Every structure is written in structure tokens, then in C-alpha cells.
Amino acid sequence: MTNLRTTFISSLQQLARSDDRIVLIVGDLGYSVIEEFQQAFPDRFINAGIAEQNMMGFAAGLASQGYKPYVYSIANFPTFRSAEQYRNDVDYHNLPVRVVAVGAGVSYGSAGYSHHAVQDFALMRTFPNTSIVAPRDNLELERFMLNDNHGSPVYIRIGKAEASGANKSREWDFRGKGFSVLTNGRSSRAIVFSGALGDLPFNLGKKLDNGHSNFDQVSVYQWKHSEDQELKELLASYEEIFTLEDHLGPGGFGSFILELTNTLEEKPRIRRYYLSEKIIGAVGSESHLLDNFLVLEK
């Protein structure tokens, strides 16, 4: 089964065939995924080693000279470990660096807290020039990659969860700058989420509706601060919204939705599902951690 990482690499190769400015930089990881690009474009593949701060500065230097670098690493390494270099070298100069973070949320759950990306939204959305892309599935990732015309930095957050059954086979309606909707008609309630959460949004809807799931689902896969008027108008059409994310509550996706709807005259009731702070220190599979540590705010 094609996963988000292989979709990223195949899309990047497609772009690289027609644009010789594209460069892939990795931090000595990604093997079994990145080899196709490495073999096809050996002069545009760079292994920077386990030196993420240098890697980010190098990417900024390339971007300042007209290249389009993609920095690929496990989520916490190009964000928290490289935060100063990203802030001063990339975002401050508004350079078109793409940070591709694998292992979103608790995808690497068995590796423990060092690999839990549960505060990355909160960090990356504070950078004024950076947009966030967190695709639900391969279609959303490919749609962004092949239509990416941003001249600014982008944080691309890739998870591992795969939707299955009815939720995966349904037709999603792509709308606006970066969101898609699975509607049940004229529902006044919605599950709004960002990222590869598998069947969690669908199952949450069933849980909240006694097994029926008469909720619209809204996947927001591209977002930045509070600029998206089309998304704001969609959210304004609902009376009740539940946000869902594999991230801690403060500063995350639910916080973004609260900020986005804050200026609406008639605000929907918004309640947030997010990871409990008790997840810090927990170890286990992604499904185990999500099943046991997602909480509804009080």
C-alpha cells in the first residue's frame, strides 16, 4: 500500500524532472523511501548527516541562491532541534524551504517522547511566513505537492495512519485553498481535523452520535494563521464543531480553529479533542497511544 512518505518521494521526483532547482536534503535517515530520488537525481540529493542545525542553514543558503530545497527528517529534528536556524535563516528571510517532517504526532510511538511530535504545530505556526500542510491522505499530499506555488516556507507534516473501510472509499470534495469536506447533507455539526488520523474522525463522529455519525468531516490540510476566509465561511455554517488532532492542546490545530472563528458574529460551539499531557513519557504503538490519550477538553 502506498503511504504518505512514498507519495511524497514520487511527487517530488515528478516535480524534479521538470525543475532542476529542486534539491532533497536528508539528515541520515529515510532509507527504503528516498533511494528512488537519490538514484534518479544523484547531484540533487544531499545527506547532511546527523547535523540538523547545519542542514537547515545549508537549505536556507541554497534557497537564497534560487534553489528549492526539501529538508526531510523525523518531525522533532528539523523543528525543535533546528528552531533557531529555521527562525533566523529560513522564516526571517522568507525563503522557499520545504520542511518535510515524518512521524507526525505519535507515529513513532514506540520510540518514546524524543520522537513524539506533539508540540510541533504550536512551534511552527508562530513563524509569520510559514504555512502548515498536514495531509489526511495521499490525495491531499499529492494535490498540494503538484500545485505548490508558494514562494514562502512550508512545514509539511506527514503521518502514517491509513483510513480504511467506508471512510476511505467515500468521495471528498476539495474546496478553498486547502481543505476538503465529506458531507452528510445539511448537517449542522462537523468533525474538523488536520493530518493523517486514519479512521479516528469517522469513529469519533459515530461515538458522538450513537453509532450514526451524522457529522460532516472537514480535513484542513493547508493552513496559516487566520487568513483563510473560505474556511472561515464554511465553519460559520455549523452550529457545533469538534476539532481533532494528534497534538497537545495549547497552540495546536484546535487553537487555530478557535482563533479563525473568533471574529464571527455567530460563533459555532467548538470543543477540542487533543492529546492529554499524560502522553509525555508514554510508549506504545500509534493506535494504542491515540486510543488512550486523546481527551475532550473540559
C-alpha positions in Angstrom: 0.0 0.0 0.0 1.3 3.4 -1.0 1.9 5.5 2.1 2.4 9.3 2.5 6.2 9.0 2.5 6.3 7.2 -0.8 3.7 9.5 -2.2 6.0 12.5 -1.2 9.0 10.9 -2.9 7.1 10.0 -6.1 5.6 13.5 -6.3 9.0 15.1 -5.7 10.5 13.1 -8.5 7.8 14.2 -10.8 8.5 17.8 -10.0 12.3 17.4 -10.2 12.0 16.1 -13.8 10.8 19.5 -14.9 12.6 21.7 -12.4 16.3 21.3 -11.9 16.3 23.7 -8.9 14.7 21.0 -6.6 17.1 19.5 -4.1 16.4 16.9 -1.4 18.4 17.1 1.8 18.1 14.4 4.5 19.5 14.0 7.9 20.9 10.5 7.5 17.5 8.8 7.5 14.6 7.9 5.2 16.2 4.8 3.8 13.9 2.4 2.0 12.0 5.6 1.0 14.4 8.1 -0.6 16.5 5.8 -2.7 14.5 6.3 -5.9 15.1 10.1 -5.8 18.8 9.6 -4.9 19.3 7.3 -7.9 17.4 9.5 -10.3 19.0 12.8 -9.2 22.3 12.0 -7.5 23.5 15.6 -8.0 20.5 16.9 -6.2 20.5 14.6 -3.2 22.4 15.5 -0.1 22.8 13.6 3.1 23.7 16.3 5.6 24.3 13.7 8.4 23.1 13.9 11.9 23.6 17.7 12.0 20.2 19.2 11.7 21.1 22.8 12.5 23.7 22.8 9.8 21.2 21.1 7.5 18.7 23.9 8.0 21.3 26.6 7.4 22.5 24.8 4.3 18.9 24.6 3.0 18.5 28.4 3.6 21.7 29.1 1.7 20.5 27.0 -1.3 17.1 28.7 -1.3 18.8 32.2 -1.2 20.6 31.2 -4.5 17.4 30.2 -6.3 17.1 26.5 -5.4 14.0 24.8 -4.0 15.3 22.7 -1.1 13.2 20.0 0.6 14.5 19.1 4.1 13.4 15.6 5.1 13.7 14.4 8.7 11.8 12.9 11.7 9.5 15.7 12.9 11.2 16.9 16.0 14.6 17.2 14.5 14.1 19.9 11.8 11.7 21.8 14.1 12.8 21.9 17.8 16.4 20.9 17.2 16.8 23.4 14.4 14.4 26.1 15.7 16.9 29.0 15.8 18.3 28.3 12.3 14.8 27.9 11.0 13.7 31.2 12.6 16.6 33.3 11.6 17.8 31.8 8.3 14.6 30.5 6.7 11.5 32.2 8.0 13.0 35.6 8.7 14.3 35.8 5.1 11.0 34.3 3.8 12.8 31.6 1.8 11.1 28.8 -0.1 12.4 25.9 2.0 10.1 22.9 2.4 10.5 21.1 5.8 9.1 17.6 5.4 8.5 16.1 8.8 7.8 12.4 9.0 6.5 10.8 12.2 3.6 13.3 12.9 2.0 13.1 16.3 2.8 9.7 17.9 3.6 7.8 14.6 6.9 6.8 16.2 5.1 5.9 19.5 7.4 3.0 20.4 10.5 5.3 20.3 9.2 7.4 23.2 8.9 11.1 23.9 12.1 12.1 21.9 10.2 11.1 18.8 6.7 12.3 19.7 5.8 15.3 17.5 3.1 16.7 19.8 4.1 20.3 20.1 5.3 21.0 16.5 2.1 22.8 15.3 2.5 25.2 18.3 6.1 26.0 17.3 5.8 26.2 13.6 2.7 28.3 13.4 4.4 31.1 15.4 6.7 31.8 12.4 5.0 34.5 10.5 6.0 33.5 7.0 5.4 29.7 7.4 2.4 27.8 6.2 1.4 24.4 7.5 0.5 21.4 5.4 -0.8 18.3 7.2 -2.5 16.0 4.6 -5.2 13.5 5.5 -4.1 11.0 2.8 -2.1 10.6 -0.4 -4.6 12.6 -2.5 -4.3 15.7 -0.3 -0.5 15.4 -0.2 -0.2 14.9 -4.0 -2.7 17.8 -4.6 -0.5 20.2 -2.6 2.8 19.0 -3.9 1.8 19.2 -7.6 0.2 22.6 -7.2 2.7 24.2 -4.8 3.4 27.7 -5.9 4.4 29.2 -2.6 7.4 31.5 -2.5 7.5 31.2 1.3 8.5 28.5 3.7 6.2 25.5 4.2 6.1 22.9 7.0 4.8 19.6 5.6 3.7 17.2 8.4 3.4 13.6 7.3 1.8 10.9 9.4 1.4 7.2 9.0 -2.2 6.4 9.8 -4.3 5.0 7.0 -8.0 5.3 6.7 -9.9 2.1 5.9 -13.4 0.8 5.1 -16.2 3.3 4.4 -14.3 6.3 5.5 -11.6 5.8 2.9 -13.8 4.9 0.0 -16.1 8.0 0.2 -15.7 10.9 -2.1 -14.2 14.0 -0.5 -15.0 17.4 -2.0 -11.9 19.6 -2.3 -12.6 23.2 -1.6 -10.9 26.5 -1.0 -7.1 26.9 -0.6 -6.5 23.7 1.3 -9.4 21.8 2.8 -11.8 19.0 1.8 -15.2 18.1 3.0 -17.1 14.8 3.4 -20.7 15.9 3.9 -23.8 14.1 5.1 -26.1 16.6 3.5 -27.2 19.6 5.6 -25.5 18.7 8.9 -25.2 21.4 11.4 -22.3 19.6 13.1 -18.8 18.8 11.9 -15.6 17.0 12.9 -12.7 19.3 11.8 -9.2 17.9 11.8 -5.8 18.2 10.2 -3.4 15.4 9.4 -3.3 11.6 8.8 -5.6 10.4 11.6 -6.9 7.3 9.8 -10.4 6.3 10.9 -10.4 8.5 14.0 -12.6 11.3 12.6 -15.1 8.9 11.3 -15.2 6.9 14.5 -15.4 10.0 16.7 -18.5 11.0 14.7 -20.1 7.6 15.4 -19.2 7.9 19.1 -20.7 11.3 19.4 -23.9 10.3 17.5 -24.7 6.9 19.0 -23.3 5.0 16.1 -24.8 7.0 13.2 -22.1 9.7 12.5 -24.4 12.4 11.1 -21.4 14.7 11.1 -19.7 16.4 8.2 -16.0 15.8 8.2 -13.7 18.7 7.3 -10.0 17.9 6.6 -7.9 21.1 6.8 -4.7 20.1 5.1 -3.2 23.6 4.4 -3.4 26.5 6.9 -1.7 29.6 8.0 -2.7 31.9 10.9 -6.2 33.3 10.4 -6.2 34.2 6.7 -8.5 31.6 5.1 -11.8 33.4 4.5 -13.3 30.4 2.6 -12.6 28.1 5.5 -14.0 30.6 8.0 -17.2 30.8 6.0 -17.6 27.1 6.0 -17.0 26.9 9.8 -19.6 29.6 10.3 -22.3 27.4 8.6 -22.1 24.9 11.5 -23.7 25.2 14.9 -21.3 22.7 16.6 -17.7 21.8 15.8 -15.4 19.2 17.3 -11.8 19.6 16.4 -9.4 16.6 16.5 -5.6 16.4 16.5 -2.7 14.3 17.4 -1.1 17.2 19.3 -1.2 18.7 22.7 -4.0 21.3 23.3 -2.1 24.6 23.7 -1.2 26.2 20.4 -2.3 23.3 18.2 -4.9 22.9 15.4 -7.9 23.4 17.7 -6.4 26.7 18.9 -6.1 27.7 15.3 -9.8 27.0 14.7 -10.7 29.0 17.8 -8.7 31.9 16.5 -10.1 31.7 13.0 -13.7 31.8 14.2 -13.1 34.4 16.9 -14.3 37.3 14.8 -17.5 35.6 13.6 -20.7 37.3 14.7 -22.4 34.0 15.3 -19.7 31.6 16.5 -20.3 27.8 16.4 -19.8 25.9 19.6 -16.3 24.5 19.5 -15.0 21.7 21.6 -11.5 20.2 21.1 -10.1 16.7 21.2 -6.4 16.6 21.7 -3.7 14.6 23.3 -3.5 14.7 27.1 -0.3 15.9 28.7 -0.1 12.5 30.3 1.1 11.2 26.9 4.5 12.6 27.8 6.6 9.6 28.8 4.2 7.1 27.4 5.4 4.4 25.0 3.4 2.2 22.7 2.0 1.9 19.2 0.4 4.8 17.5 -3.0 3.3 17.7 -2.6 2.5 21.4 -1.5 6.0 22.3 -4.3 7.7 20.3 -6.9 5.3 21.8 -5.7 6.0 25.4 -4.5 9.6 25.4 -7.0 11.6 23.2 -9.2 13.7 25.6 -12.1 16.1 25.2 -11.3 19.5 26.8 -13.3 20.2 29.9 
